[in-house]
Amino acid sequence: MNTPDRSFTRRLDLTSLQLFVAVCERGSIGKAAEQEFMAASAVSKRLSDLESTVGTALLYRHARGASPTPAGQSLLHHARSVLFSLDKMQGELSEYADGVRGHVRVHANISAIVQFLPEDLGSFIRQHDAIKIDLEEHLSTEVMRAVQEGAADLGICHTGPAGQSTDLQICPYRKDHLALVVPHQHPLAERSLLAFADSLDWDHVGLHANSSIYLAMHAAATAVGRGIRLRIRVTGLDAMCRMIHNGLGVGLMPQRAFELMHGVGELTCIPLTDAWATRQIDLVARDFSTLPVTARLLVKHLGEQAGQPSRTDSHA
């Protein structure tokens, strides 16, 4: 029977664990050093000391950056759990302090970021100016993975069918409705409503192949035995509008996002009649009830802003 090496825990350094996680997430020692406001050489030295402590290589260092070895992948999983537990402890202890301080790590998809989060997070920060929010944009599938792995406290995305097969907890946040964006002079521009199938005769400007919008488009086209004539992919909604304005095709985006970006080209927005075009945006967490107090405050605020009751113990 192996006995625990008590000196191992004494030799571990929490700062080095945080730096190791940052390097794995950013894919580069330089980028992690910039994020943590440290010199790259200091970060590299701490990581070398950490490898000496655990007795094995943790990172593959290459010209394009750094990535975890198999041992590093194992440490990354445990380090995230340790840091998550420490954040939870900090949150619980902060309830006894005067005022609330800390930060919340939020990953969200582009639809939530463009349509709802600027106002909702802005009003939250005005009420809690000592709380820092680290917001990152990712695809919905990546948002859910980040929450599952502990890389984010809170996710905001379209959970869709993936939400039915996960052990994450899900709470409704907002709804959006997809619409087809076309140039003013396009043959479809006079339509007030449109079925998505009616757009399949034209070239499309699409988002990333794994985006929730593109996956919904693909499923709808397959259901009617058609394909999507995809001319070009873009990474943002503003870029999509510019491409459509310049005649590269038509495109699908949330109607409210288009309205908020008014003035990006001479374009018309036509709401879709398809049932799948109305989509649910959810808040996602491993366990709402055990989030740090700062994250629970944010969940409560987002629910209030959306007109939803706060649900910090609901399951998917």
Buried (B, 14 or more C-beta within 10 A) or exposed (E): EEEEEEEEEEEBBEEBBBBBBBBBBBBBBBBBBBBBEBEBEEBBEBBBEBBEBBEEBBBEEEEEBBBBBEBBEBBBEEBBEBBBEBBBEBBEEBEEEEEBBBBBBBBBBBBBBBBBBEEBBEBBBEEBEEBEBEBBBBBBBBBBBBBBBBBBBBBBBBBBEBBEEBEBBBBBBBEBEBBBBBBEEBEBBEBEEBBBBBBBEBBBBBBBEEBBBBBBBBEBBEEEEEEBBBBBBBEEBBBBBBBBBEEBBBBBBBBBBBEBBEEBBEBBBBBBEBEBBEBBBBBBBBEBEBBBBBBBBBBBBBBBBBEBEBBBEBEB
